[in-house]
Amino acid sequence: MNQKQILDPNTAYMQTAPVQYVNHERIIYECGKYISQWGNRALISGGKRALQAVEKSLVNSLKKSKIYWEKHIFIGECCDENISFIKSKAESIKANIIIGIGGGKALDAAKAAAEECSIPIICIPTIAATCAATSALSVIYSREGVFKRTFFLTTSPNLVLVDPNVIANAPVIYLEAGILDSLAKWYEGIAVFQGIDNPDIYTSSAICLAEMLNKQMQEKAIRAVNLVKEHRVEETLLHVIDLIVYLTGVIQSMGQKTLRGGIAHAINNGLTIVKESHDLPHGLKVGYGIIVQLVLEKLPKKQVKDTVSFFRKLDFEPSLKGLNLVFNRDVIVRIAEKAANDPYTGKMPFPVKTEMIVSAIEELEENIDKF
C-alpha cells in the first residue's frame, strides 16, 4: 500500500466555507440533532466563560440525541501545547467529533486538534469577534501569546452553529472587534489587489465580496452594536453576525493565496510582543492596524478621517493610547520590526520596511486628535 502523501493545504485545497452553517435564535437548544449527523462521541473544548454561556442547553441537547461527551476547559493560547493536549484528550475517550466553543483562540485550538485527529470539528462561537468558526486555518501563538505561524487545515469546519441570543448577551466589545476584523478584508484586500496582474476568479470574487461586506457594515454595524448593548436580537444583528462569522471566512478562503495579507494583520502580530496587548480582542488590534496601513499608504487625509470617524462611532479609538497601551519609540520599533518581517506584509504591492511602519505609527500617534 502506498503511503499517503501530505499535501500543503495552502496550495493544494480550496476550502471556501463550512459544510453546514446555521445562525438561528435558540439553535443551542436543538444543536444535538445537527451534531449527531457528524458523530456520537464528543470532546467539548471551550473556555470557562464560553461554556457557562451554553453548556447546560448544549449538554441537554446532546443527551437527547444520545451523544456521549466529555469536557475540556480551554485555558491560555492557541499554542502547540494546548493543541496536543486537546488531541490526546480526544484520543483517550475515542472521540469521533470535537466541539469547539468560545472565541477565536479556543476555536482555533479545537480545529487544529480535530485536524490532527482526522475527525470532524463542530464550532459554536459564543462571541462574534472573528471568522475563526468558519475559516480553514488556525493561528498559532507561543504559550506566552506571541504570534508564531498560521496552520492551514485540509478542510473547513464541518458544522457551525450560531445562536444570536448568546452573541447578544456577550460583552459588546467583542462584536465591535469582529466588525473591525472583518473590515480588514476590504482595507487590506483592496491595497493588495492593486498590485495583482491578471487576478484569478477566486481573487476577483473575494475582492467583490469584500467590497459588499464593507458597504453592508457601513449601513448596519452601528445599529448592531446598539442592539448588543441592549441585549436585543433583530434582523440587523443576524445580518452583521453573518458578515463577521460567515462571509469574512469565505472571503479569507477565496483570497487565501493572494489577498490574505496586508499591514493591518501584520500590525496585530507585531503587537503580540507587547504583553499588555494579549488581553485585547484580536479585532481591536487589527482595527488599529487598518489605520496604520492607511497612513502608511499615504491615502488622502479625508479618507483616513472618514475611517477614523466611523471607527469612533463603533466606540473604538484607533491609537495605542486608545488601546491603553504604554509605548515609547523602542516599543514602536520592535512592533514595526515584527510587522515588517511578517508574511502578511509581503502581500503589499510595494516593499514595506521597518522604518516606514515606524513612521506611520508615530504620525498616527502624534496626529490622532486631528483625525
matplotlib code that plots the C-alpha trace (Angstrom):
import matplotlib.pyplot as plt

x = [0.0, 1.3, 1.9, -0.4, 1.3, 0.8, -0.1, 0.3, -3.2, -2.2, -1.7, -3.5, -7.0, -9.8, -11.8, -14.4, -17.0, -18.1, -20.2, -23.1, -23.8, -26.8, -27.4, -30.7, -32.2, -32.1, -30.3, -28.3, -31.4, -31.6, -28.0, -27.8, -29.8, -27.3, -24.2, -25.5, -25.0, -21.3, -20.6, -21.8, -18.7, -17.7, -14.9, -16.2, -13.4, -14.1, -13.2, -14.8, -17.0, -18.0, -19.0, -21.0, -23.0, -24.1, -23.2, -26.5, -28.5, -25.8, -25.5, -29.2, -29.5, -26.6, -28.2, -31.5, -29.5, -27.7, -24.3, -21.6, -19.5, -16.6, -15.4, -12.1, -11.8, -9.5, -7.1, -4.5, -3.4, -3.9, -0.4, 1.2, 1.0, -2.8, -3.5, -1.5, -3.4, -6.8, -5.8, -4.6, -7.8, -9.9, -8.0, -8.2, -12.0, -12.1, -14.0, -15.2, -16.0, -14.6, -17.0, -15.1, -16.9, -15.9, -13.9, -11.1, -8.3, -10.5, -12.0, -8.6, -7.1, -10.1, -9.9, -6.2, -6.7, -9.5, -7.3, -4.6, -7.1, -8.7, -12.2, -14.9, -15.0, -18.1, -17.7, -20.1, -18.9, -20.2, -18.9, -18.8, -15.3, -13.7, -14.4, -12.5, -15.6, -15.8, -12.2, -9.9, -6.9, -5.7, -3.4, -0.7, 0.9, 3.6, 2.4, 3.3, 1.0, 3.5, 2.4, 4.3, 2.6, -0.6, -1.7, -3.7, -6.3, -7.2, -10.9, -13.3, -15.3, -18.0, -20.7, -21.0, -23.9, -24.5, -27.1, -27.6, -29.1, -25.7, -23.9, -26.3, -25.6, -21.8, -19.8, -20.3, -16.6, -16.4, -18.9, -17.0, -13.8, -15.5, -16.7, -13.2, -11.6, -14.0, -13.5, -9.8, -10.7, -11.7, -8.9, -6.1, -7.7, -8.0, -4.4, -3.1, -5.4, -3.9, -0.6, -2.0, -1.8, -4.4, -6.2, -7.8, -11.6, -11.1, -9.2, -11.7, -14.6, -13.0, -12.5, -16.1, -17.4, -15.1, -16.5, -20.0, -19.1, -17.7, -20.8, -23.1, -21.0, -21.2, -25.0, -25.7, -22.7, -23.6, -27.2, -26.0, -23.6, -26.5, -28.7, -26.0, -25.7, -29.4, -29.1, -31.6, -31.8, -33.2, -32.6, -29.8, -27.8, -28.2, -27.0, -23.9, -23.1, -23.3, -20.9, -18.4, -18.6, -19.6, -18.8, -15.4, -14.4, -15.5, -13.5, -10.5, -10.6, -11.2, -8.4, -6.1, -3.3, -3.4, -5.5, -4.9, -2.4, -1.6, -0.4, -3.4, -3.0, 0.8, 0.4, -1.7, 1.0, 3.6, 1.6, 1.8, 5.3, 3.6, 2.4, -0.3, -1.9, -2.6, -5.9, -7.2, -9.6, -7.8, -10.1, -9.3, -5.6, -6.5, -8.6, -5.7, -3.6, -6.1, -5.5, -1.7, -2.0, -4.0, -1.4, 1.5, -0.2, -0.4, -4.0, -5.9, -6.5, -10.2, -10.3, -8.3, -10.5, -13.7, -12.5, -11.4, -14.8, -16.6, -14.5, -15.2, -18.9, -18.2, -16.7, -13.2, -10.4, -7.7, -4.4, -2.1, -3.4, -6.9, -5.9, -4.5, -1.0, 2.1, 4.5, 7.8, 10.0, 11.7, 8.4, 7.2, 10.4, 10.0, 6.4, 7.4, 10.3, 8.0, 5.3, 7.8, 9.0, 5.5, 4.4, 1.2, 3.3, 4.9, 1.5, 1.5, 2.1, 5.3, 8.2, 7.4, 10.4, 10.6, 11.2, 8.0, 5.9, 7.7, 7.0, 3.3, 2.8, 4.4, 2.5, -0.8, 0.0, 1.1, -1.9, -4.8, -6.6, -6.6, -8.4]
y = [0.0, 3.4, 5.8, 8.7, 11.9, 15.0, 18.0, 21.6, 22.9, 26.4, 25.4, 22.1, 22.9, 25.4, 25.4, 28.1, 27.7, 25.3, 22.3, 23.4, 26.8, 27.8, 31.2, 31.0, 32.0, 29.3, 26.9, 25.8, 24.1, 21.8, 21.5, 17.8, 16.8, 18.7, 17.4, 13.8, 13.9, 14.0, 11.7, 10.3, 10.6, 14.2, 16.1, 19.5, 22.1, 25.7, 28.5, 28.7, 31.7, 30.4, 27.0, 28.8, 30.6, 27.4, 24.3, 23.4, 23.8, 22.1, 19.1, 18.6, 18.5, 16.1, 13.7, 13.8, 12.9, 10.1, 11.7, 10.8, 13.7, 14.8, 18.3, 20.1, 23.6, 25.6, 28.0, 30.2, 30.5, 28.5, 27.1, 23.7, 22.5, 23.2, 21.6, 18.5, 18.2, 18.5, 15.9, 13.5, 14.0, 13.3, 10.2, 9.0, 9.0, 7.7, 10.8, 10.9, 14.6, 17.7, 20.5, 23.8, 26.5, 30.2, 32.8, 32.7, 31.1, 28.3, 27.6, 27.6, 25.2, 22.8, 23.0, 22.2, 19.3, 17.9, 18.2, 16.2, 13.6, 13.5, 13.8, 16.4, 19.7, 21.5, 25.2, 27.0, 30.7, 32.5, 35.8, 37.3, 38.6, 36.8, 34.4, 31.6, 29.5, 29.1, 29.5, 26.6, 27.7, 28.2, 31.0, 29.5, 31.5, 30.7, 29.8, 33.4, 34.8, 35.8, 35.1, 32.1, 30.9, 30.1, 26.4, 25.7, 22.9, 20.5, 21.0, 23.8, 23.2, 20.6, 22.4, 25.9, 26.7, 30.4, 31.4, 35.2, 35.3, 34.1, 36.8, 39.5, 38.7, 38.8, 42.0, 44.4, 44.9, 41.5, 42.5, 45.7, 43.7, 41.4, 44.3, 45.7, 42.4, 41.8, 45.3, 44.5, 42.1, 45.2, 47.6, 45.0, 43.4, 46.5, 47.5, 44.1, 43.8, 46.8, 45.0, 41.8, 41.4, 39.2, 38.2, 34.8, 34.2, 33.4, 36.7, 38.7, 37.2, 37.7, 41.5, 41.9, 40.2, 42.3, 45.5, 44.3, 43.5, 47.0, 48.6, 46.5, 47.2, 50.9, 50.6, 48.1, 47.8, 50.7, 49.5, 46.0, 47.4, 49.3, 46.1, 44.2, 47.0, 46.4, 42.6, 42.5, 40.4, 41.8, 41.0, 43.6, 41.8, 38.4, 40.1, 41.6, 38.2, 36.6, 39.2, 38.6, 34.9, 33.5, 36.0, 37.1, 33.4, 32.9, 36.0, 34.8, 31.4, 32.6, 35.1, 32.9, 32.7, 36.3, 38.8, 37.3, 39.8, 43.4, 45.7, 45.6, 41.9, 42.3, 45.1, 42.8, 40.2, 42.9, 44.0, 40.5, 41.3, 43.8, 41.6, 44.1, 43.7, 39.9, 40.6, 42.9, 41.3, 40.5, 42.7, 45.9, 45.4, 44.7, 47.9, 49.9, 48.2, 49.3, 53.0, 52.5, 51.0, 53.9, 56.3, 54.2, 54.1, 58.0, 57.9, 61.2, 62.6, 62.8, 59.0, 58.4, 60.8, 59.2, 55.8, 57.0, 58.7, 55.5, 53.6, 56.1, 55.6, 52.0, 53.2, 52.4, 55.0, 53.7, 54.6, 52.9, 55.4, 54.3, 50.7, 51.8, 50.5, 52.2, 52.8, 54.6, 54.7, 51.4, 49.6, 51.1, 49.9, 46.4, 46.3, 47.6, 45.1, 42.2, 43.6, 44.3, 40.7, 39.3, 37.2, 39.3, 42.4, 40.7, 40.8, 44.6, 45.9, 47.7, 46.8, 47.7, 48.4, 48.8, 52.5, 53.0, 51.3, 53.3, 56.5, 55.6, 54.7, 57.8, 60.0, 58.4, 58.7, 62.4, 63.4, 61.2, 64.1, 65.8, 62.9]
z = [0.0, -0.9, 2.0, 2.0, 0.9, 2.9, 0.7, 1.6, 2.3, 1.4, -2.2, -2.6, -1.4, -1.9, 1.3, 0.8, 3.6, 6.3, 5.2, 7.3, 8.8, 10.9, 12.5, 14.3, 17.6, 20.3, 18.0, 21.0, 22.4, 19.4, 18.5, 19.2, 16.1, 13.9, 15.7, 15.6, 11.8, 12.4, 15.3, 18.6, 20.9, 21.5, 23.3, 24.2, 24.4, 25.3, 27.7, 31.1, 30.4, 27.0, 28.5, 31.2, 28.4, 26.6, 28.5, 30.1, 26.9, 24.8, 27.1, 27.4, 23.6, 23.3, 25.7, 23.8, 20.7, 22.5, 22.1, 24.6, 25.7, 28.0, 28.7, 28.5, 29.8, 27.4, 29.1, 27.6, 24.0, 20.8, 21.1, 20.2, 23.8, 24.1, 20.7, 21.6, 24.9, 23.2, 20.7, 23.3, 25.4, 22.3, 21.5, 25.1, 25.0, 21.4, 20.4, 16.8, 16.9, 18.7, 19.6, 19.9, 21.9, 22.5, 20.8, 18.2, 20.2, 21.7, 18.3, 16.5, 19.0, 18.7, 14.9, 14.9, 17.3, 15.1, 12.1, 13.9, 14.9, 11.4, 12.9, 12.2, 14.0, 15.2, 16.0, 18.4, 18.7, 21.8, 20.5, 17.0, 17.3, 14.3, 11.5, 13.3, 13.5, 9.7, 8.5, 7.4, 9.4, 13.0, 14.1, 16.4, 19.2, 21.7, 25.3, 26.1, 23.4, 20.7, 17.1, 15.6, 12.4, 10.6, 10.4, 7.2, 7.6, 4.9, 5.4, 6.5, 9.7, 9.3, 11.2, 12.6, 15.0, 15.9, 18.5, 18.2, 21.7, 23.0, 20.9, 22.1, 25.7, 25.4, 26.0, 23.2, 22.8, 21.0, 18.4, 17.8, 17.4, 15.0, 12.8, 12.7, 11.9, 9.1, 7.6, 7.3, 4.4, 2.4, 3.5, 3.2, 0.2, -2.0, -1.2, -2.2, -5.2, -6.8, -7.2, -8.7, -12.5, -14.1, -10.9, -11.0, -10.5, -6.8, -6.1, -8.2, -6.4, -3.0, -3.6, -4.8, -1.7, 0.5, -1.1, -0.5, 3.1, 3.6, 2.3, 4.4, 7.5, 6.9, 6.8, 9.6, 12.0, 14.3, 14.7, 15.5, 18.2, 19.8, 19.8, 21.6, 24.2, 24.8, 24.6, 21.8, 18.7, 15.5, 11.8, 11.6, 14.3, 12.5, 9.3, 10.9, 12.6, 9.2, 7.7, 10.5, 11.0, 7.6, 4.8, 6.2, 6.4, 2.7, 1.6, 3.5, 2.0, -1.6, -1.4, 0.7, -1.9, -2.9, -0.9, 2.6, 3.8, 4.4, 7.1, 9.4, 10.5, 10.5, 13.0, 15.1, 15.0, 15.8, 18.8, 20.3, 21.5, 23.9, 26.8, 27.8, 24.4, 24.9, 26.7, 24.0, 21.4, 18.1, 16.1, 18.1, 17.3, 13.6, 13.6, 14.8, 12.1, 9.5, 10.3, 10.4, 6.9, 5.6, 7.0, 5.6, 2.1, 2.3, 1.3, 1.2, 4.7, 4.2, 3.6, 6.8, 8.7, 7.4, 8.5, 11.9, 12.3, 11.5, 14.0, 16.7, 16.1, 16.9, 20.3, 19.1, 19.3, 16.9, 18.6, 21.0, 23.6, 22.7, 23.3, 26.7, 25.7, 27.2, 24.4, 23.5, 20.5, 21.4, 21.7, 18.4, 16.6, 18.0, 16.9, 13.4, 13.1, 13.7, 11.4, 8.6, 8.7, 8.8, 5.8, 5.6, 4.8, 1.8, 0.1, -0.2, -3.7, -2.6, -0.3, 3.3, 5.5, 9.3, 9.0, 7.0, 9.7, 12.5, 10.7, 10.1, 13.8, 15.0, 12.6, 13.7, 17.4, 17.1, 15.0, 16.2, 17.8, 14.3, 12.7]

ax = plt.figure().add_subplot(projection="3d")
ax.plot(x, y, z, "-o")
ax.set_aspect("equal")
plt.show()
